[in-house]
Amino acid sequence: MILDTVINDIKYGKIYSSTQTVYTALDAVIELVNRCKSLDELKKHYPSFVRELIDARPTSAMLANALREITATLVKELRRGGLGSAKEAMVKKVGMLKEEFERNNRMTAQIASRRLSSGDSILTVSYSRLVLEAIRLAVHENKELRVYVTESRPIGEGTVLAAEVSSLGLETILLVDSAARFVMKDIDKVLVGAEAVAANGALVNKVGTSLVALAAHEARVRVFTLAPTHKISPETFLGELVELGEASPDALARPPKEVADRVKVWAPLFDVTPPEYIDAIITERGLVAPQAIPFIVAETYGWPPKVKALDEVLSELEGV
């Protein structure tokens, strides 16, 4: 694995699934740790690489939560048993986290599938493993669905999701992003994935999600986001803001040469959907209203949330 390539792929959205993005990042961290031959080498390269990963995908609460946990494990094991045992502990911790994430994802998809009724027309955006799994489970229950998928510019990963949905034998319609409001009259439910859920229940997801949610709100179509609790951002309870990433300008059509020096090309990758446009957040614990997110955080981290910032944990590593 070439670590610089991993950073680039994550930064520019070349890995479509947010969950797979995190798994790729965790595998890269394990490779980096295993390459280090001494504690000094680890302390030199690990913090900077972790910060690069966060900078590459600052929207991903799941990534920040996972990196915080494995770094805390690394610090603990270095203090207790040295580099060799720390490497073993890291591999074990990453494996446990992936198992936990998969359990949460499966339960979330199962709960979401129960919200789908035979005959429903579903609209979704971008590429979400969880949305795809919820639809797949509904198909296994012999539910007849029609699925509309926006192409999800600037990267266009919706085209990949549309192909996978159609392989399930469902009627699948691929839309240009700007047609979401036009087709909303034909939609029964909107299902979307999540990059992060903020303290106030706002949703961070692929750019265009907020416009779809706004159109659904106007048309009184229910909007569900599939967001297991590992996608809740505890940092937002401490005053941090979720930074939104951007795609490479090359992802967009270039302006004509004669005006290229006067036209700025901007390709945002994510946007924020206000909680009032979301009917329910589907987690592995069930459906919750966006306003109930603080209660989940309190159950998980205490109140006020007792969460160390990732930079604080990295500073502890540098001091080992």
Long-range contacts (C-beta under 8 A, 24 or more apart in sequence): 1-27, 1-28, 1-31, 3-28, 3-31, 3-32, 3-49, 7-52, 7-53, 7-56, 8-56, 10-53, 10-56, 10-57, 11-55, 11-56, 11-57, 11-245, 12-155, 12-247, 12-248, 12-251, 13-155, 13-157, 13-245, 13-247, 13-269, 14-155, 16-126, 16-127, 16-155, 16-157, 16-160, 16-161, 17-127, 17-128, 17-129, 18-60, 18-62, 18-128, 18-193, 18-194, 18-195, 18-231, 19-62, 19-101, 19-105, 19-129, 19-130, 20-129, 21-57, 21-60, 21-63, 22-60, 22-62, 22-63, 22-66, 22-101, 23-98, 25-53, 25-57, 25-63, 25-66, 25-67, 26-66, 26-70, 26-94, 26-97, 26-98, 27-94, 28-53, 29-53, 29-67, 29-70, 29-90, 29-94, 30-90, 30-91, 30-94, 33-74, 33-86, 33-87, 33-90, 34-87, 36-83, 38-83, 39-78, 39-82, 39-83, 39-320, 42-83, 43-317, 43-318, 43-320, 46-71, 46-74, 46-314, 46-317, 47-314, 47-317, 47-318, 50-310, 50-314, 51-314, 54-310, 56-245, 57-245, 58-242, 58-243, 58-244, 58-245, 59-195, 59-196, 59-204, 59-242, 59-243, 59-244, 59-245, 59-269, 59-270, 60-195, 60-196, 61-195, 61-196, 61-197, 61-204, 61-230, 61-231, 61-232, 61-233, 61-235, 61-242, 62-101, 62-195, 62-196, 62-230, 62-231, 64-233, 64-235, 64-310, 65-230, 65-233, 65-234, 66-97, 66-230, 67-310, 68-307, 68-308, 68-310, 68-313, 69-93, 69-97, 70-94, 70-97, 71-310, 71-313, 71-314, 71-317, 72-308, 72-313, 74-317, 75-313, 75-316, 75-317, 75-320, 78-317, 78-320, 79-320, 100-230, 101-228, 101-230, 103-284, 104-228, 104-229, 104-230, 104-283, 104-284, 105-129, 105-130, 105-133, 105-228, 105-284, 106-133, 107-228, 107-284, 108-134, 108-226, 108-227, 108-228, 108-282, 108-283, 108-284, 109-133, 109-134, 109-137, 109-226, 110-134, 110-137, 111-282, 111-283, 111-284, 111-286, 111-287, 112-191, 112-224, 112-226, 112-282, 113-137, 113-138, 113-141, 115-189, 115-224, 115-282, 115-287, 116-143, 116-145, 116-189, 117-143, 117-188, 118-142, 118-143, 118-144, 118-145, 119-144, 119-145, 119-188, 120-145, 120-146, 120-188, 120-189, 121-145, 121-146, 121-147, 121-148, 121-186, 121-187, 121-188, 121-189, 122-146, 122-147, 122-148, 122-187, 122-188, 122-189, 122-190, 122-191, 123-147, 123-148, 123-149, 123-150, 123-180, 123-183, 123-184, 123-187, 123-189, 123-190, 123-191, 123-212, 123-216, 123-221, 124-148, 124-149, 124-150, 124-158, 124-161, 124-190, 124-191, 124-192, 125-149, 125-150, 125-152, 125-158, 125-177, 125-180, 125-192, 125-205, 125-206, 125-208, 125-209, 125-212, 126-150, 126-152, 126-157, 126-158, 126-161, 126-192, 126-193, 126-205, 126-206, 126-208, 126-209, 127-152, 127-157, 127-158, 127-160, 127-161, 127-193, 128-161, 128-191, 128-192, 128-193, 128-226, 129-193, 130-193, 130-226, 130-228, 131-161, 131-191, 131-192, 131-193, 131-226, 132-161, 132-164, 132-165, 134-191, 134-226, 135-165, 135-168, 135-170, 135-191, 136-168, 139-168, 139-169, 139-170, 145-170, 145-171, 146-170, 146-171, 146-172, 146-173, 147-171, 147-172, 147-173, 148-172, 148-173, 148-175, 148-183, 148-186, 148-187, 149-173, 149-174, 149-175, 150-174, 150-175, 150-176, 150-177, 150-179, 150-180, 150-208, 150-212, 151-175, 151-176, 151-177, 152-177, 152-206, 152-208, 153-177, 153-208, 153-251, 153-252, 154-207, 154-247, 154-251, 154-252, 154-267, 154-269, 155-247, 155-251, 155-269, 157-206, 177-208, 177-211, 180-208, 180-211, 180-212, 180-215, 181-211, 181-215, 181-218, 184-215, 184-216, 184-218, 184-219, 184-221, 185-219, 187-216, 187-219, 187-221, 188-221, 189-221, 189-222, 189-223, 189-224, 190-216, 190-221, 190-222, 190-223, 190-224, 191-224, 191-225, 191-226, 192-223, 192-224, 192-225, 192-226, 193-225, 193-226, 193-227, 194-225, 194-226, 194-227, 194-231, 194-281, 195-231, 195-270, 196-231, 196-232, 196-233, 196-236, 196-242, 197-225, 197-227, 197-231, 197-232, 197-233, 197-281, 197-290, 197-293, 198-233, 198-236, 198-242, 198-272, 198-293, 199-233, 199-236, 199-237, 199-293, 199-294, 199-297, 200-236, 200-275, 200-290, 200-293, 201-275, 201-278, 201-281, 201-289, 201-290, 201-291, 201-292, 201-293, 202-272, 202-273, 202-274, 202-275, 202-290, 203-227, 203-272, 203-273, 203-275, 203-278, 203-281, 203-290, 204-242, 204-244, 204-270, 204-271, 204-272, 204-273, 205-270, 205-271, 205-273, 206-269, 206-270, 206-271, 207-268, 207-269, 207-270, 207-271, 208-271, 209-271, 209-273, 210-271, 210-272, 210-273, 210-274, 210-277, 213-273, 213-277, 213-278, 214-277, 216-277, 217-276, 217-277, 222-279, 222-280, 223-277, 223-278, 223-279, 224-278, 224-279, 224-280, 224-281, 224-282, 224-287, 225-273, 225-278, 225-280, 225-281, 225-282, 226-282, 227-281, 227-282, 227-283, 228-283, 228-284, 229-283, 229-284, 229-285, 229-296, 229-300, 232-293, 232-296, 232-297, 232-300, 234-297, 234-300, 234-301, 234-305, 234-307, 235-307, 235-309, 237-294, 237-297, 237-304, 237-305, 237-307, 238-305, 238-307, 238-309, 240-309, 242-272, 244-268, 244-269, 244-270, 244-271, 244-272, 245-269, 245-270
